[in-house]
Amino acid sequence: MFTVIRYAEIDSTNSEAWRLLERHQASANTVIIAKRQTKGRGQRGHIWQSDLGGLFMSVILQPNLAASQAHQITLWTAWGIAKALNETGANVKLKWLNDLLIDRRKLGGILTETKIEANKILYAVVGIGINWTNEVPDGAIALGELPTTLSSMDELIEVVLMGIEMGQTRCDREGITGILAEYLEMLSDRYVRKTIDGRELQGQIIDIRPTGELVVRWEGNLKDAIYQPQNFSVG
Ligand code: BTN
């Protein structure tokens, strides 16, 4: 089902996926994997530290979705990967919208980019970074040092791809609502603390809407806060 292209080193597997698509050298279900990245990209323009031992991969998808539904790809990918990894004995939780956590520490992240044509998603490149045996910064965790049934990076890749496929299939069949309740249950932390206009607020995540929006209910009878998912479009 997936065609895998491997590199020892590349700037960014997401960037390479877009270049290959541009040159018609890749299509839906092509997977690009690199042992290391020199310009790994994270959310909101951050650099993604990409040293040997980490998993850096991008999956090209062609989902039948409108431009405004791009967040669904990230939701099903995170949900599917977490479910699949938990089958190996890990205890992966989620942080809305793109993060995979274990013990509240960052295990990995997802960077979904889309190319839109006539208001529809023509292609999506789903970039996944997972700490495997690489050294991790404070606040992060590597899966390879934890007790799971995984014994190699290749096994990890297989499980991650299985998870993505499972998420996509479930959403094709049931729509995004098919996974939202479980996604909510898998959140690492539903407690929210925020200072708004100098006032310290505490609240609970009560919902994730099909639009991808996060709904927080504050203590003290305040109006619910709605946070928008952000996605990134190319071209
Ligand atoms: C995040 O900020 O949490 C998302 C990180 C996504 C990193 C992955 S690594 C493979 C792919 N190529 C990139 O340049 N970024 C993504």
py3Dmol code that shows the C-alpha trace and the ligand (Angstrom):
import py3Dmol

protein = """\
ATOM      1  CA  MET A   1       0.000   0.000   0.000  1.00  0.00           C
ATOM      2  CA  PHE A   2       2.865   2.455   0.779  1.00  0.00           C
ATOM      3  CA  THR A   3       5.955   3.064  -1.372  1.00  0.00           C
ATOM      4  CA  VAL A   4       8.916   4.008   0.806  1.00  0.00           C
ATOM      5  CA  ILE A   5      11.826   6.224  -0.326  1.00  0.00           C
ATOM      6  CA  ARG A   6      14.736   6.427   2.095  1.00  0.00           C
ATOM      7  CA  TYR A   7      17.508   9.000   2.510  1.00  0.00           C
ATOM      8  CA  ALA A   8      20.548   9.056   4.758  1.00  0.00           C
ATOM      9  CA  GLU A   9      20.215  12.829   5.030  1.00  0.00           C
ATOM     10  CA  ILE A  10      17.837  15.428   3.639  1.00  0.00           C
ATOM     11  CA  ASP A  11      16.873  18.988   4.555  1.00  0.00           C
ATOM     12  CA  SER A  12      13.311  18.048   5.473  1.00  0.00           C
ATOM     13  CA  THR A  13      11.254  15.020   4.452  1.00  0.00           C
ATOM     14  CA  ASN A  14       8.212  17.310   4.090  1.00  0.00           C
ATOM     15  CA  SER A  15      10.127  19.618   1.729  1.00  0.00           C
ATOM     16  CA  GLU A  16      11.386  16.608  -0.241  1.00  0.00           C
ATOM     17  CA  ALA A  17       7.834  15.263  -0.543  1.00  0.00           C
ATOM     18  CA  TRP A  18       6.700  18.545  -2.125  1.00  0.00           C
ATOM     19  CA  ARG A  19       9.697  18.591  -4.473  1.00  0.00           C
ATOM     20  CA  LEU A  20       9.029  14.996  -5.591  1.00  0.00           C
ATOM     21  CA  LEU A  21       5.360  15.778  -6.171  1.00  0.00           C
ATOM     22  CA  GLU A  22       6.304  18.822  -8.221  1.00  0.00           C
ATOM     23  CA  ARG A  23       8.566  16.644 -10.404  1.00  0.00           C
ATOM     24  CA  HIS A  24       5.923  13.892 -10.658  1.00  0.00           C
ATOM     25  CA  GLN A  25       8.315  11.494  -8.926  1.00  0.00           C
ATOM     26  CA  ALA A  26       5.911  10.694  -6.108  1.00  0.00           C
ATOM     27  CA  SER A  27       2.195  10.238  -5.643  1.00  0.00           C
ATOM     28  CA  ALA A  28      -0.344   9.413  -2.940  1.00  0.00           C
ATOM     29  CA  ASN A  29       0.907   6.823  -0.429  1.00  0.00           C
ATOM     30  CA  THR A  30       4.578   7.576  -1.055  1.00  0.00           C
ATOM     31  CA  VAL A  31       6.514   7.715   2.221  1.00  0.00           C
ATOM     32  CA  ILE A  32       9.774   9.633   2.569  1.00  0.00           C
ATOM     33  CA  ILE A  33      12.045   8.674   5.435  1.00  0.00           C
ATOM     34  CA  ALA A  34      15.399  10.171   6.411  1.00  0.00           C
ATOM     35  CA  LYS A  35      17.942   9.109   9.021  1.00  0.00           C
ATOM     36  CA  ARG A  36      18.535  12.746   9.765  1.00  0.00           C
ATOM     37  CA  GLN A  37      17.313  16.146   8.621  1.00  0.00           C
ATOM     38  CA  THR A  38      19.383  19.292   8.297  1.00  0.00           C
ATOM     39  CA  LYS A  39      16.362  21.620   8.252  1.00  0.00           C
ATOM     40  CA  GLY A  40      13.640  19.707  10.038  1.00  0.00           C
ATOM     41  CA  ARG A  41      10.516  21.817  10.345  1.00  0.00           C
ATOM     42  CA  GLY A  42       8.127  21.879  13.282  1.00  0.00           C
ATOM     43  CA  GLN A  43       4.886  23.653  14.057  1.00  0.00           C
ATOM     44  CA  ARG A  44       4.623  27.453  13.757  1.00  0.00           C
ATOM     45  CA  GLY A  45       7.924  27.780  11.902  1.00  0.00           C
ATOM     46  CA  HIS A  46       9.965  26.111  14.657  1.00  0.00           C
ATOM     47  CA  ILE A  47      13.026  24.033  13.877  1.00  0.00           C
ATOM     48  CA  TRP A  48      12.613  20.296  14.495  1.00  0.00           C
ATOM     49  CA  GLN A  49      15.864  18.934  15.943  1.00  0.00           C
ATOM     50  CA  SER A  50      16.567  15.904  13.751  1.00  0.00           C
ATOM     51  CA  ASP A  51      19.557  13.910  14.975  1.00  0.00           C
ATOM     52  CA  LEU A  52      20.393  10.279  14.190  1.00  0.00           C
ATOM     53  CA  GLY A  53      18.181   7.829  16.020  1.00  0.00           C
ATOM     54  CA  GLY A  54      14.945   9.773  15.563  1.00  0.00           C
ATOM     55  CA  LEU A  55      12.198   8.851  13.145  1.00  0.00           C
ATOM     56  CA  PHE A  56      11.635  11.499  10.476  1.00  0.00           C
ATOM     57  CA  MET A  57       9.050  10.611   7.894  1.00  0.00           C
ATOM     58  CA  SER A  58       6.488  12.213   5.590  1.00  0.00           C
ATOM     59  CA  VAL A  59       3.503  10.494   4.095  1.00  0.00           C
ATOM     60  CA  ILE A  60       1.840  11.831   0.955  1.00  0.00           C
ATOM     61  CA  LEU A  61      -1.932  11.467   1.054  1.00  0.00           C
ATOM     62  CA  GLN A  62      -4.727  12.426  -1.274  1.00  0.00           C
ATOM     63  CA  PRO A  63      -7.753  12.611   1.001  1.00  0.00           C
ATOM     64  CA  ASN A  64     -11.140  13.530  -0.338  1.00  0.00           C
ATOM     65  CA  LEU A  65     -11.523  16.623   1.846  1.00  0.00           C
ATOM     66  CA  ALA A  66     -12.296  20.300   1.473  1.00  0.00           C
ATOM     67  CA  ALA A  67      -9.553  22.816   2.244  1.00  0.00           C
ATOM     68  CA  SER A  68     -11.280  23.692   5.525  1.00  0.00           C
ATOM     69  CA  GLN A  69     -11.096  20.057   6.691  1.00  0.00           C
ATOM     70  CA  ALA A  70      -7.296  19.785   6.688  1.00  0.00           C
ATOM     71  CA  HIS A  71      -7.221  19.535  10.505  1.00  0.00           C
ATOM     72  CA  GLN A  72      -8.958  16.140  10.182  1.00  0.00           C
ATOM     73  CA  ILE A  73      -5.799  14.654   8.696  1.00  0.00           C
ATOM     74  CA  THR A  74      -3.777  15.661  11.749  1.00  0.00           C
ATOM     75  CA  LEU A  75      -6.505  14.421  14.098  1.00  0.00           C
ATOM     76  CA  TRP A  76      -6.754  10.972  12.506  1.00  0.00           C
ATOM     77  CA  THR A  77      -2.977  10.659  12.168  1.00  0.00           C
ATOM     78  CA  ALA A  78      -2.360  11.485  15.844  1.00  0.00           C
ATOM     79  CA  TRP A  79      -5.215   9.242  16.982  1.00  0.00           C
ATOM     80  CA  GLY A  80      -4.159   6.325  14.754  1.00  0.00           C
ATOM     81  CA  ILE A  81      -0.463   6.498  15.652  1.00  0.00           C
ATOM     82  CA  ALA A  82      -1.238   6.715  19.382  1.00  0.00           C
ATOM     83  CA  LYS A  83      -3.626   3.740  19.189  1.00  0.00           C
ATOM     84  CA  ALA A  84      -1.168   1.661  17.168  1.00  0.00           C
ATOM     85  CA  LEU A  85       1.772   2.469  19.468  1.00  0.00           C
ATOM     86  CA  ASN A  86      -0.306   1.634  22.523  1.00  0.00           C
ATOM     87  CA  GLU A  87      -0.801  -1.858  21.094  1.00  0.00           C
ATOM     88  CA  THR A  88       2.972  -2.296  21.494  1.00  0.00           C
ATOM     89  CA  GLY A  89       2.780  -1.582  25.229  1.00  0.00           C
ATOM     90  CA  ALA A  90       3.441   2.167  25.133  1.00  0.00           C
ATOM     91  CA  ASN A  91       1.125   4.619  26.863  1.00  0.00           C
ATOM     92  CA  VAL A  92       0.861   7.408  24.317  1.00  0.00           C
ATOM     93  CA  LYS A  93      -1.482  10.308  24.997  1.00  0.00           C
ATOM     94  CA  LEU A  94      -2.386  13.282  22.855  1.00  0.00           C
ATOM     95  CA  LYS A  95      -2.077  17.019  23.102  1.00  0.00           C
ATOM     96  CA  TRP A  96      -4.435  18.917  20.789  1.00  0.00           C
ATOM     97  CA  LEU A  97      -3.797  19.115  17.922  1.00  0.00           C
ATOM     98  CA  ASN A  98      -0.480  17.724  16.799  1.00  0.00           C
ATOM     99  CA  ASP A  99       1.418  16.276  19.718  1.00  0.00           C
ATOM    100  CA  LEU A 100       2.133  12.757  20.932  1.00  0.00           C
ATOM    101  CA  LEU A 101       3.054  12.576  24.611  1.00  0.00           C
ATOM    102  CA  ILE A 102       4.140   9.967  27.116  1.00  0.00           C
ATOM    103  CA  ASP A 103       4.094  10.899  30.806  1.00  0.00           C
ATOM    104  CA  ARG A 104       3.320  14.479  29.755  1.00  0.00           C
ATOM    105  CA  ARG A 105       6.620  14.584  27.852  1.00  0.00           C
ATOM    106  CA  LYS A 106       6.853  15.104  24.119  1.00  0.00           C
ATOM    107  CA  LEU A 107       7.340  11.877  22.193  1.00  0.00           C
ATOM    108  CA  GLY A 108       6.666  13.313  18.773  1.00  0.00           C
ATOM    109  CA  GLY A 109       4.792  15.742  16.614  1.00  0.00           C
ATOM    110  CA  ILE A 110       2.901  16.012  13.368  1.00  0.00           C
ATOM    111  CA  LEU A 111       3.211  18.719  10.723  1.00  0.00           C
ATOM    112  CA  THR A 112       0.459  18.532   8.121  1.00  0.00           C
ATOM    113  CA  GLU A 113       0.834  20.642   4.991  1.00  0.00           C
ATOM    114  CA  THR A 114      -1.654  20.808   2.161  1.00  0.00           C
ATOM    115  CA  LYS A 115      -1.830  21.891  -1.449  1.00  0.00           C
ATOM    116  CA  ILE A 116      -5.236  23.296  -2.252  1.00  0.00           C
ATOM    117  CA  GLU A 117      -6.919  23.521  -5.639  1.00  0.00           C
ATOM    118  CA  ALA A 118     -10.482  24.775  -6.194  1.00  0.00           C
ATOM    119  CA  ASN A 119     -11.029  24.739  -2.418  1.00  0.00           C
ATOM    120  CA  LYS A 120     -10.196  21.026  -2.194  1.00  0.00           C
ATOM    121  CA  ILE A 121      -7.117  19.308  -0.845  1.00  0.00           C
ATOM    122  CA  LEU A 122      -5.122  18.136  -3.838  1.00  0.00           C
ATOM    123  CA  TYR A 123      -2.333  16.637  -1.721  1.00  0.00           C
ATOM    124  CA  ALA A 124      -1.477  16.495   1.947  1.00  0.00           C
ATOM    125  CA  VAL A 125       2.028  15.872   3.230  1.00  0.00           C
ATOM    126  CA  VAL A 126       1.882  14.539   6.766  1.00  0.00           C
ATOM    127  CA  GLY A 127       5.251  14.901   8.484  1.00  0.00           C
ATOM    128  CA  ILE A 128       5.866  12.811  11.577  1.00  0.00           C
ATOM    129  CA  GLY A 129       8.779  13.093  13.959  1.00  0.00           C
ATOM    130  CA  ILE A 130       9.098  10.535  16.774  1.00  0.00           C
ATOM    131  CA  ASN A 131      11.873  10.268  19.330  1.00  0.00           C
ATOM    132  CA  TRP A 132      13.188   6.717  19.097  1.00  0.00           C
ATOM    133  CA  THR A 133      16.802   6.384  20.284  1.00  0.00           C
ATOM    134  CA  ASN A 134      17.931   9.978  19.663  1.00  0.00           C
ATOM    135  CA  GLU A 135      18.967  12.198  22.543  1.00  0.00           C
ATOM    136  CA  VAL A 136      16.023  14.305  23.579  1.00  0.00           C
ATOM    137  CA  PRO A 137      15.843  17.743  25.158  1.00  0.00           C
ATOM    138  CA  ASP A 138      14.316  18.369  28.597  1.00  0.00           C
ATOM    139  CA  GLY A 139      10.590  17.814  28.537  1.00  0.00           C
ATOM    140  CA  ALA A 140      10.788  15.150  25.829  1.00  0.00           C
ATOM    141  CA  ILE A 141      10.949  11.361  25.905  1.00  0.00           C
ATOM    142  CA  ALA A 142      12.270   8.643  23.566  1.00  0.00           C
ATOM    143  CA  LEU A 143      10.232   5.527  22.839  1.00  0.00           C
ATOM    144  CA  GLY A 144      13.271   3.298  22.371  1.00  0.00           C
ATOM    145  CA  GLU A 145      14.153   3.525  26.057  1.00  0.00           C
ATOM    146  CA  LEU A 146      10.704   2.375  27.182  1.00  0.00           C
ATOM    147  CA  PRO A 147       9.390  -1.177  27.495  1.00  0.00           C
ATOM    148  CA  THR A 148       7.431  -1.970  24.316  1.00  0.00           C
ATOM    149  CA  THR A 149       7.373  -4.865  21.882  1.00  0.00           C
ATOM    150  CA  LEU A 150       9.178  -2.692  19.307  1.00  0.00           C
ATOM    151  CA  SER A 151      12.744  -3.778  18.693  1.00  0.00           C
ATOM    152  CA  SER A 152      13.802  -1.676  15.709  1.00  0.00           C
ATOM    153  CA  MET A 153      13.122   1.577  13.878  1.00  0.00           C
ATOM    154  CA  ASP A 154      11.678  -0.466  10.985  1.00  0.00           C
ATOM    155  CA  GLU A 155       9.104  -1.991  13.316  1.00  0.00           C
ATOM    156  CA  LEU A 156       8.274   1.500  14.561  1.00  0.00           C
ATOM    157  CA  ILE A 157       7.781   2.677  10.955  1.00  0.00           C
ATOM    158  CA  GLU A 158       5.460  -0.241  10.259  1.00  0.00           C
ATOM    159  CA  VAL A 159       3.348   0.504  13.330  1.00  0.00           C
ATOM    160  CA  VAL A 160       3.168   4.223  12.527  1.00  0.00           C
ATOM    161  CA  LEU A 161       2.017   3.510   8.953  1.00  0.00           C
ATOM    162  CA  MET A 162      -0.545   1.021  10.247  1.00  0.00           C
ATOM    163  CA  GLY A 163      -1.843   3.686  12.606  1.00  0.00           C
ATOM    164  CA  ILE A 164      -2.188   6.267   9.839  1.00  0.00           C
ATOM    165  CA  GLU A 165      -4.026   3.780   7.655  1.00  0.00           C
ATOM    166  CA  MET A 166      -6.327   2.849  10.525  1.00  0.00           C
ATOM    167  CA  GLY A 167      -7.129   6.526  11.196  1.00  0.00           C
ATOM    168  CA  GLN A 168      -7.812   7.284   7.558  1.00  0.00           C
ATOM    169  CA  THR A 169      -9.983   4.197   7.054  1.00  0.00           C
ATOM    170  CA  ARG A 170     -12.030   4.945  10.173  1.00  0.00           C
ATOM    171  CA  CYS A 171     -12.625   8.541   9.051  1.00  0.00           C
ATOM    172  CA  ASP A 172     -13.472   7.485   5.493  1.00  0.00           C
ATOM    173  CA  ARG A 173     -16.124   5.189   6.949  1.00  0.00           C
ATOM    174  CA  GLU A 174     -17.502   7.210   9.841  1.00  0.00           C
ATOM    175  CA  GLY A 175     -16.335  10.749   9.274  1.00  0.00           C
ATOM    176  CA  ILE A 176     -14.180  12.582  11.804  1.00  0.00           C
ATOM    177  CA  THR A 177     -16.884  12.229  14.476  1.00  0.00           C
ATOM    178  CA  GLY A 178     -15.970   8.529  14.538  1.00  0.00           C
ATOM    179  CA  ILE A 179     -12.751   9.290  16.410  1.00  0.00           C
ATOM    180  CA  LEU A 180     -13.429  12.523  18.293  1.00  0.00           C
ATOM    181  CA  ALA A 181     -14.747  10.964  21.500  1.00  0.00           C
ATOM    182  CA  GLU A 182     -11.705   8.671  21.695  1.00  0.00           C
ATOM    183  CA  TYR A 183      -9.346  11.526  20.803  1.00  0.00           C
ATOM    184  CA  LEU A 184     -10.786  13.512  23.724  1.00  0.00           C
ATOM    185  CA  GLU A 185     -10.347  10.520  26.059  1.00  0.00           C
ATOM    186  CA  MET A 186      -6.720  10.182  24.963  1.00  0.00           C
ATOM    187  CA  LEU A 187      -5.786  13.763  25.833  1.00  0.00           C
ATOM    188  CA  SER A 188      -2.885  13.827  28.248  1.00  0.00           C
ATOM    189  CA  ASP A 189      -4.327  16.720  30.200  1.00  0.00           C
ATOM    190  CA  ARG A 190      -7.760  18.279  30.066  1.00  0.00           C
ATOM    191  CA  TYR A 191      -6.983  20.906  32.654  1.00  0.00           C
ATOM    192  CA  VAL A 192      -6.216  24.380  31.253  1.00  0.00           C
ATOM    193  CA  ARG A 193      -4.705  27.375  33.004  1.00  0.00           C
ATOM    194  CA  LYS A 194      -4.382  30.713  31.274  1.00  0.00           C
ATOM    195  CA  THR A 195      -3.887  34.348  32.124  1.00  0.00           C
ATOM    196  CA  ILE A 196      -6.230  36.533  30.081  1.00  0.00           C
ATOM    197  CA  ASP A 197      -6.234  40.333  30.613  1.00  0.00           C
ATOM    198  CA  GLY A 198      -4.267  39.839  33.831  1.00  0.00           C
ATOM    199  CA  ARG A 199      -6.846  37.412  35.185  1.00  0.00           C
ATOM    200  CA  GLU A 200      -5.823  33.844  35.971  1.00  0.00           C
ATOM    201  CA  LEU A 201      -8.340  31.383  34.583  1.00  0.00           C
ATOM    202  CA  GLN A 202      -8.688  27.658  35.128  1.00  0.00           C
ATOM    203  CA  GLY A 203     -10.802  25.393  33.022  1.00  0.00           C
ATOM    204  CA  GLN A 204     -11.408  22.002  31.460  1.00  0.00           C
ATOM    205  CA  ILE A 205     -11.356  20.903  27.847  1.00  0.00           C
ATOM    206  CA  ILE A 206     -14.937  19.774  27.310  1.00  0.00           C
ATOM    207  CA  ASP A 207     -15.045  19.124  23.590  1.00  0.00           C
ATOM    208  CA  ILE A 208     -13.232  18.884  20.274  1.00  0.00           C
ATOM    209  CA  ARG A 209     -15.618  19.820  17.512  1.00  0.00           C
ATOM    210  CA  PRO A 210     -15.698  18.250  14.035  1.00  0.00           C
ATOM    211  CA  THR A 211     -14.256  21.584  12.880  1.00  0.00           C
ATOM    212  CA  GLY A 212     -11.180  20.728  14.965  1.00  0.00           C
ATOM    213  CA  GLU A 213     -11.931  23.521  17.421  1.00  0.00           C
ATOM    214  CA  LEU A 214     -11.088  22.975  21.063  1.00  0.00           C
ATOM    215  CA  VAL A 215     -13.722  24.029  23.597  1.00  0.00           C
ATOM    216  CA  VAL A 216     -12.606  25.059  27.085  1.00  0.00           C
ATOM    217  CA  ARG A 217     -15.064  25.653  29.909  1.00  0.00           C
ATOM    218  CA  TRP A 218     -13.712  28.057  32.520  1.00  0.00           C
ATOM    219  CA  GLU A 219     -14.515  27.966  36.210  1.00  0.00           C
ATOM    220  CA  GLY A 220     -16.562  30.939  37.360  1.00  0.00           C
ATOM    221  CA  ASN A 221     -19.414  30.985  34.903  1.00  0.00           C
ATOM    222  CA  LEU A 222     -17.436  32.578  32.068  1.00  0.00           C
ATOM    223  CA  LYS A 223     -18.151  32.114  28.395  1.00  0.00           C
ATOM    224  CA  ASP A 224     -16.528  28.970  26.899  1.00  0.00           C
ATOM    225  CA  ALA A 225     -13.326  29.618  24.958  1.00  0.00           C
ATOM    226  CA  ILE A 226     -13.019  28.204  21.434  1.00  0.00           C
ATOM    227  CA  TYR A 227      -9.528  27.614  20.031  1.00  0.00           C
ATOM    228  CA  GLN A 228      -9.017  27.212  16.281  1.00  0.00           C
ATOM    229  CA  PRO A 229      -6.822  24.505  14.739  1.00  0.00           C
ATOM    230  CA  GLN A 230      -4.088  25.828  12.503  1.00  0.00           C
ATOM    231  CA  ASN A 231      -2.951  24.200   9.343  1.00  0.00           C
ATOM    232  CA  PHE A 232      -0.402  25.147   6.816  1.00  0.00           C
ATOM    233  CA  SER A 233      -0.986  25.424   3.093  1.00  0.00           C
ATOM    234  CA  VAL A 234       1.600  25.420   0.316  1.00  0.00           C
ATOM    235  CA  GLY A 235       1.387  26.660  -3.233  1.00  0.00           C
TER     236      GLY A 235
END
"""
ligand_1 = """\
16
BTN
C 5.887 19.625 15.812
O 6.316 20.792 15.836
O 5.510 19.063 16.830
C 5.790 18.896 14.505
C 7.106 18.261 14.166
C 7.104 17.515 12.841
C 8.490 17.039 12.496
C 8.489 16.128 11.322
S 10.001 15.255 11.142
C 9.521 14.688 9.582
C 8.816 15.832 8.888
N 9.784 16.674 8.191
C 9.860 17.871 8.745
O 10.630 18.792 8.353
N 9.021 17.987 9.769
C 8.257 16.772 9.968
"""
view = py3Dmol.view(width=600, height=400)
view.addModel(protein, "pdb")
view.setStyle({"model": 0}, {"cartoon": {"style": "trace"}})
view.addModel(ligand_1, "xyz")
view.setStyle({"model": 1}, {"stick": {}})
view.zoomTo()
view.show()
